[in-house]
Amino acid sequence: MENAQGAASGQSDPQASPYVADNAAAASESAATESANETATAPAPVAFPEHATATVRRGVNMRGFLALGVVVGVVLAIVLTYAFPPHPDFSRGQVLGFLLVFVTAVSAIVFIGIGAIIEFVIGRNKREIELQKADR
């Protein structure tokens, strides 16, 4: 109802107009304007250099250190649970659960720290390489 009143009062909104002809005309005008804008602002082709240099360095796979820390923690918790005599107040399952939580977390943190130290030492070794543009 408001669209009809707006069109009757001379305030035409091309997207909300109830007349098909008005919508088609507005769409063709906006399409012509967009295509003119696109052709006017088309980017020039980018010329890539034939040769370039880049700095590369080796990195450490931290997920591997994390996984190794978790595995070592689980094995260590199992060994600590069954290597000593059972506790009189807790069952072996409870002791294993406590040790799994804490020993696994600590060993994962220690192994991530080892990985970070290795990353720091290896990260200092950088190489410059020459990149050459490949033909397609």
Secondary structure per residue as TSV (DSSP state, phi and psi in degrees):
chain	resnum	aa	ss	phi	psi
A	1	M	-	360.0	-40.0
A	2	E	H	-68.2	-33.5
A	3	N	H	-64.9	-40.0
A	4	A	H	-66.9	-38.8
A	5	Q	H	-69.2	-39.1
A	6	G	H	-66.0	-38.6
A	7	A	H	-69.7	-35.0
A	8	A	H	-71.8	-31.1
A	9	S	T	-86.0	-0.4
A	10	G	T	96.8	-2.5
A	11	Q	-	-94.2	95.0
A	12	S	-	-99.6	130.5
A	13	D	-	-107.8	109.2
A	14	P	T	-62.0	-28.9
A	15	Q	T	-81.1	-26.1
A	16	A	T	-105.9	9.4
A	17	S	-	-70.9	136.1
A	18	P	S	-79.0	-6.7
A	19	Y	-	-94.2	132.0
A	20	V	H	-66.0	-40.7
A	21	A	H	-63.5	-39.6
A	22	D	H	-65.1	-41.6
A	23	N	H	-64.3	-41.2
A	24	A	H	-66.7	-41.3
A	25	A	H	-66.1	-42.1
A	26	A	H	-66.4	-38.1
A	27	A	H	-66.9	-41.0
A	28	S	H	-69.0	-35.8
A	29	E	H	-65.8	-43.7
A	30	S	H	-69.2	-33.9
A	31	A	H	-67.4	-39.7
A	32	A	H	-66.3	-39.5
A	33	T	H	-66.6	-42.2
A	34	E	H	-65.1	-41.8
A	35	S	H	-68.4	-34.3
A	36	A	H	-66.7	-39.7
A	37	N	H	-66.3	-38.7
A	38	E	H	-67.6	-41.2
A	39	T	H	-72.4	-30.6
A	40	A	H	-74.0	-31.7
A	41	T	T	-110.9	24.5
A	42	A	-	-66.5	130.0
A	43	P	-	-71.4	147.0
A	44	A	-	-74.3	150.0
A	45	P	-	-61.2	140.2
A	46	V	-	-87.4	130.1
A	47	A	-	-96.4	116.8
A	48	F	-	-89.0	143.7
A	49	P	-	-69.8	155.2
A	50	E	S	-72.2	-35.7
A	51	H	E	-129.7	145.4
A	52	A	E	-149.0	160.0
A	53	T	E	-115.4	149.2
A	54	A	E	-140.6	151.1
A	55	T	E	-98.9	126.8
A	56	V	E	-124.1	152.0
A	57	R	E	-148.5	155.1
A	58	R	-	-82.1	148.5
A	59	G	-	-123.6	162.4
A	60	V	-	-98.8	140.4
A	61	N	-	-82.4	99.2
A	62	M	H	-69.3	-27.9
A	63	R	H	-63.1	-34.8
A	64	G	H	-64.6	-43.1
A	65	F	H	-65.4	-38.2
A	66	L	H	-64.4	-46.2
A	67	A	H	-63.2	-41.7
A	68	L	H	-63.6	-39.8
A	69	G	H	-63.8	-39.4
A	70	V	H	-66.6	-44.5
A	71	V	H	-63.4	-44.4
A	72	V	H	-63.1	-39.2
A	73	G	H	-64.5	-41.1
A	74	V	H	-65.2	-46.0
A	75	V	H	-63.3	-43.2
A	76	L	H	-63.8	-38.8
A	77	A	H	-65.5	-40.9
A	78	I	H	-65.9	-43.1
A	79	V	H	-63.9	-44.8
A	80	L	H	-66.2	-31.1
A	81	T	H	-69.6	-43.6
A	82	Y	H	-99.1	-3.1
A	83	A	H	-82.2	-23.9
A	84	F	S	-109.6	159.7
A	85	P	-	-64.3	152.4
A	86	P	-	-63.7	148.1
A	87	H	-	-77.8	139.6
A	88	P	S	-70.0	-25.4
A	89	D	S	-95.0	-21.1
A	90	F	S	-124.8	145.7
A	91	S	-	-77.0	167.1
A	92	R	H	-64.9	-33.1
A	93	G	H	-64.1	-40.1
A	94	Q	H	-67.9	-41.9
A	95	V	H	-63.9	-42.4
A	96	L	H	-61.7	-41.6
A	97	G	H	-62.4	-45.7
A	98	F	H	-61.4	-46.6
A	99	L	H	-67.1	-36.6
A	100	L	H	-59.8	-44.1
A	101	V	H	-65.1	-51.7
A	102	F	H	-81.3	-45.7
A	103	V	H	-67.8	-38.3
A	104	T	H	-66.3	-41.1
A	105	A	H	-64.7	-44.6
A	106	V	H	-65.7	-43.7
A	107	S	H	-67.6	-35.1
A	108	A	H	-64.3	-41.4
A	109	I	H	-65.2	-41.7
A	110	V	H	-63.4	-43.7
A	111	F	H	-68.9	-34.7
A	112	I	H	-65.1	-38.3
A	113	G	H	-63.3	-41.4
A	114	I	H	-61.8	-43.1
A	115	G	H	-62.7	-37.6
A	116	A	H	-67.6	-38.2
A	117	I	H	-65.8	-43.5
A	118	I	H	-64.5	-39.7
A	119	E	H	-60.6	-40.3
A	120	F	H	-65.1	-42.8
A	121	V	H	-69.3	-45.4
A	122	I	H	-70.9	-33.3
A	123	G	H	-63.4	-18.4
A	124	R	T	-76.3	-19.7
A	125	N	-	-87.2	102.1
A	126	K	E	-115.2	149.6
A	127	R	E	-129.3	146.2
A	128	E	E	-96.5	128.3
A	129	I	E	-120.5	157.3
A	130	E	E	-100.5	126.0
A	131	L	E	-101.6	136.8
A	132	Q	E	-122.3	137.2
A	133	K	-	-66.8	130.7
A	134	A	-	-90.8	142.1
A	135	D	-	-83.1	141.9
A	136	R	-	-96.8	360.0
